[in-house]
């Protein structure tokens, strides 16, 4: 399902597997159980500290192998202008 979410980028890695990886926080969820952080996989450039709105597909249990597993992620995301 495609969704639109807004939040502040708290972590950002560019150019990994030809995509950029951002971690958004919008004030919901809990830091204690890690539900306050949404991984967003996008082609657009961004930076830590930016407040952005993104649109993308929700994917569950994204497993890239090794220790890179995400219970929920937003894939093929684009910045909404």
Legacy VTK file of the C-alpha trace (Angstrom):
# vtk DataFile Version 3.0
C-alpha trace
ASCII
DATASET POLYDATA
POINTS 81 float
0.000 0.000 0.000
1.255 3.503 -0.804
1.275 6.088 1.988
2.434 9.655 2.650
4.310 10.408 5.896
6.158 13.386 7.349
8.979 13.426 9.851
12.446 14.600 10.754
15.435 12.735 9.331
17.539 11.491 12.254
19.893 9.225 10.285
20.847 9.277 6.601
23.092 7.103 4.426
23.462 7.807 0.726
24.431 5.601 -2.199
23.889 2.214 -0.565
22.603 -0.308 -3.125
22.001 2.668 -5.479
19.538 4.193 -3.034
19.476 6.575 -0.092
18.386 5.386 3.334
16.747 7.749 5.793
15.338 7.157 9.255
12.331 9.364 10.027
10.785 10.231 13.361
7.463 12.014 13.683
6.955 11.927 17.430
4.880 8.759 17.456
5.967 5.364 18.694
8.376 4.500 21.474
12.164 4.724 21.610
12.088 1.869 24.120
10.823 -0.683 21.586
12.160 1.036 18.438
8.723 1.868 17.041
9.589 5.583 16.848
11.803 5.149 13.762
10.691 4.529 10.165
13.249 3.435 7.556
12.673 5.142 4.206
14.403 3.901 1.039
14.520 6.621 -1.616
16.342 7.911 -4.697
16.047 11.589 -3.716
18.828 13.319 -1.768
18.199 14.623 1.714
20.081 15.292 4.958
19.946 14.746 8.695
17.824 17.371 10.418
15.490 18.026 7.490
11.756 17.728 8.036
10.367 16.001 4.941
7.202 14.517 3.519
7.663 11.299 1.542
5.395 9.012 -0.463
6.167 5.326 -0.920
5.105 1.704 -0.554
4.882 0.136 2.895
6.808 -3.138 3.116
6.847 -5.475 6.096
9.784 -7.576 7.290
12.321 -6.138 4.811
15.353 -8.434 5.100
18.584 -7.446 3.342
20.561 -10.236 4.961
22.939 -10.111 7.865
21.806 -7.738 10.568
19.836 -5.514 8.182
16.218 -6.335 8.925
13.422 -3.803 9.134
9.999 -4.752 10.527
8.440 -1.848 8.583
9.966 0.271 5.818
8.847 2.685 3.136
10.241 1.561 -0.233
10.542 3.356 -3.592
9.868 6.585 -1.725
9.994 10.062 -3.235
10.062 13.457 -1.579
6.752 15.266 -1.835
7.331 18.905 -2.765
LINES 1 82
81 0 1 2 3 4 5 6 7 8 9 10 11 12 13 14 15 16 17 18 19 20 21 22 23 24 25 26 27 28 29 30 31 32 33 34 35 36 37 38 39 40 41 42 43 44 45 46 47 48 49 50 51 52 53 54 55 56 57 58 59 60 61 62 63 64 65 66 67 68 69 70 71 72 73 74 75 76 77 78 79 80
